[in-house]
């Protein structure tokens, strides 16, 4: 887990700190979950942020998080792992499904033998409760989305008592992939822009959805959103997923 704390004085934000992505927060077996990794950069900003992943984030490795006038960068030595900048999130999320519909969609989620990355911190069915987030966004063909209930856990809170940015970005991440409604598609997150309107607290019942926007060649564009149980929008994202030329490794 990173030890970074956003300074209150803007002049002190032109700084460098060291972060590390623990193996627990992996997506593929040997790299960080995309949403979690992007969220580490996003939390040094105050508003909507766009993060571009340029290389798989390594695990259990000291990384430099550099904040400057242009934005923020995550570096492994001289290599750029990710870059972030302030940016609007140009998605208009559909209305939240009813909690009963989200529960029904979750029941249609892929099983561990069909899941491409069953050990993913966010969506892996082989991760135990209290270890992975177990956000299982299953298809709702009638609505054209993937959906699931989600209740944040106490260990996901920041000092304010709300869900920490990196965990909220995590919750937004994988449902976007499943919202493409192509669960076997070998694709990884390449870019994610997200806006947190209001962070929930641990124990709050939420609904998470993802949906396909469009695609061009190997690039698939998706949206995702987190709502309260009664349908109030809490956070939203726009994502670009890159189809791999081979299978996941």
HELIX and SHEET records of a PDB file:
HELIX    1   1 UNK A   10  UNK A   13  5                                   4    
HELIX    2   2 UNK A   23  UNK A   25  5                                   3    
HELIX    3   3 UNK A   34  UNK A   42  1                                   9    
HELIX    4   4 UNK A   99  UNK A  106  1                                   8    
HELIX    5   5 UNK A  154  UNK A  156  5                                   3    
HELIX    6   6 UNK A  165  UNK A  178  1                                  14    
SHEET    1   A11 UNK A  16  UNK A  19  0                                        
SHEET    2   A11 UNK A  63  UNK A  68 -1                                        
SHEET    3   A11 UNK A  71  UNK A  76 -1                                        
SHEET    4   A11 UNK A  79  UNK A  86 -1                                        
SHEET    5   A11 UNK A  49  UNK A  53 -1                                        
SHEET    6   A11 UNK A 187  UNK A 196 -1                                        
SHEET    7   A11 UNK A 233  UNK A 243 -1                                        
SHEET    8   A11 UNK A 219  UNK A 228 -1                                        
SHEET    9   A11 UNK A 205  UNK A 216 -1                                        
SHEET   10   A11 UNK A 145  UNK A 151 -1                                        
SHEET   11   A11 UNK A 138  UNK A 140 -1                                        
END                                                                             
